[in-house]
Amino acid sequence: MKKLNLILSGMLLSFVLSNCSKDKAEPIDTIYPEINTNLADAFPKQCSVLKRGEKFSFKALLSDNVQLGSLSVDIHHNFDHHTHSTELEECEMEPVKKAVKPFLLIRNIPIPSGLKSHQVNAEIEVPEDIDPGDYHFMIRLTDKEGWQTIKGLSIKIK
């Protein structure tokens, strides 16, 4: 009986102590990060035109309420008129066509750690020998907690 009382007392003490806390728990991050391409110098924007054989600077303002995590961009053809666009403005499309040598780029862009806000300015080169036409420029931003925001822009490569 003594042993049972001792075990029960120990369990009760463990339960009470496990529910005590010196500090308040940090709030859980449930807010998506933001991709701002509305800045005057942001690029590309919906319906932007890129040129084959030239470089351009991808510029956007990234932000999160706690901490930014990772960033990637994906450029792929839209010759079949599929859609990923997150923008209201529609762009003029070329006729549907078959891809022969489309541009495909998937690139991670580093974000310095510990930041809540970061202005990205990454140089991207468009190969000269790719198919011109309609493309998508996909931006994927993930915060440190794992919440992800995707911005899909329709662009054209000439």
N, C-alpha and C positions, 0 to 999 in steps of 0.2 A: 504494500500500500504506500509506504514511504517513497519507493522508487517511482510509482505512478504519479504521486503528487509532485515529485521533483521534476519529472518529465513534463507534466502539464504546466508547471510553473515556468520552466525553461521555454516552452513553446509560447506561452502567453507573453513573456518578457521579449522574446524574439519578434513576435508580432507587433508589440507596442513600439519597440525600437526601430523596426523597419519602416514604420509609418511616420517617424520623426524626421525632420529635415531642418538643417541650419539655414539653408538658402532656399529661396523659392525656385522651383524648376523653371528653366528657360521656356518661353512660349514656343510652341511647335510652329515651324514655318510652313504655312499653307498657301503662300502667295506666289504666283507665277512671276518669273523674271520678265523684263520688258526690253523690246528691241525698238528703238526710235529711229526711223528713217525720215522723219519730218524736218530734220535740221536743214538749214540752207545748203550746207556742203555735203550732206549725206549722199552716198552713191553706192549702188544704183538705186533708183526709185522705180516704181511701177512704170512700165513702157519705155524704160531707158534703152538706148542703142549703144552697143559695144562694137568695136571694129576688130576684124581679124588681124593678127600680127601686131597688135598693140597691147600695152599694159594699161590697167586702170587701178585706181585705189578704191577698195571697198571701205566705206566710211559709215559708221552708225554709232549711236550712243546706246550702250547696254547698261541696265540697272537692275538691282534686286534689293529687297527690303532687308536682307541679312547678309548674303555673300554670293557673288557670282561664282560659277563653276567652270563650265566649258563652252566652247563655241565651235561650230563647224558650218561650212558652206558647201553647197552642192549645186553645181550647174549641170543641167542635162537638157537634151532637146525636147521640144514640144511639137514635133512635126505632125503628130497624130491628134493634136488639140485636146489632150487630157488636161486636167486642171488640178492645181495645188494652190491657186492664188488665194491669198487672204485679203486682197485689196478689192475695193468696190469698183474702181475705175477699170473698164475693160480696154484692152489694147487691140489695135487693128491686127488681124491675123493673116498670114500668107496661106495659100491653099495647102491642104494636107499633102504631104509628100513622104517618100521613103528615105530613111537615113542611109547615107553611104559612108560618110566619115564624120559622125557627129562629135561635138565637144562634150567631154564628160570630165568633171572635176569634183572630187570629194576631198576637202581639206580641213583639217583641224587648225584653228588659230588660237595660240595660247593667250590666256588672260592672266595677268599677274595675280597671285593669290592674295586673299584677304580684302578684296575690293567690293564695294557696294555699287560702284559706278565706274565705267570704263569707256572711253571713246576709242573704238577700233579703227585702225587705219592700216589695212593690209593690201599689199600690191599683188595683183593677179594678172598673169599674162594669158592672153587669148591666142592660141596657135593660129598661124596664117593659113594652114592647109585643111581647115575643118569646114563642114557644111555650114553655109549661112542660113539664117532663118529664125524661127521662134524658139525660145529657150525659157527655162525656169531658173531663177536664182533663189535657192532655198537657204534660209538662215535658221539654224537651230541653236538656241541658247538654253543651257541648263544651269540651274543654280546649285549651290553646294548641297542642298537637301535632296536634289534630284528632280525638282519641278522643271518642266521644259516648255518653252514657247517656240513656236515655229512661225516664221514669216515667209510667205511664198510670193515672189515677185515675178511677173511676166516681163521678159526682156527680149530684145532682138539683137542678133549678131549679123552684121553686114560685112 
